[in-house]
């Protein structure tokens, strides 16, 4: 999660595009859905770390805030934790 490049940021964001349909041919539907939740949760943590370490990045914090309606609660809790620990004006709203 110590990403320093735009390429790393894009890779984190791309992880949110992974769906259960992308991996169901390798496992059961239930395991695929569970795996996608884990990928999204890990990506949320990586994105929160990136946004904290790069407060002036033009998209990182906005992308993180866009997860407020994510269907998986641990992803939303990661956003809440970011807001509670981040001192930026945007995070405090």
N, C-alpha and C positions, 0 to 999 in steps of 0.2 A: 504494500500500500504506500510505499515511499516513491510514488510516481513523480517524475520531474519533467516529462515531456508531453507535448500535445498528442503524440502517438499513444502514449500510455493513457491519457485521458480518453481518447477515442475508443480504446480497447475496453475501458471500464464501461463507458456508455453503451457500447455494442453488446455487452453482456446482458443488458436489459431487454434485448431483442430476442433472446433465446426463449423458446416456448417448448412445452411438452411434446408438441408435434414434431419438433426438430430431433428428438431423441427416442421417440417411442419405438422405432424400428430396432433399437438395441436393448430394450427392457420393457417391462409392463407399463401400462398407462399410469398407475398409481406411483410407481417408482420414478417415472419420468416427471410427473408433477412435483413430487417431493424434491427431486434433484434441481428442478427449475427454481423452486422456492429458495433452495440453498445457494444457487448461483446468484439470484437477485439479492439475497441478503448479503452475501459476500461483496457483491458489486456496490451495494449501498454503503457498506463500511469503507470500501476503497474510495468511493466518491466523496464521502464525508472527510476522510483524511486528506484527499487531494484538495478539496475546497478549503479546508483549514490551512493547509500549507501554501495554497495559492489564492489568497483572498481577492486578488485583482484579476483572476481569470474571468474572462467575459461570460462564460457559460456554466461553470462548475456549480456555483451556488444555486443558480436558477434551475438547473437540471435536478439537483438534490431536492429543492422545494417542489418540483413537479411530482415527486414520489409521495406526496401527502395523501393521495387517493389510491396508492398501490394496494392491491387486494391482500397482500401478505403482511400481517401485523408486524413481524420483526423488521421489515423494511421501514414501515412507518415509525416504529420505535427508534430506529437508527436516526431518522430525520429529527425526531423529538430530542434525542440525546444531543445531536449536533446543535440544535437551537438553544438548548440549555447550557451548553458549554462554550459556544462561540460568542464572541463579544461584538460581532458586527451588528450594525443597525438593522440590516436585512434579517438576520437570524432572530433578532429580538422582537420582531413584529408579530 
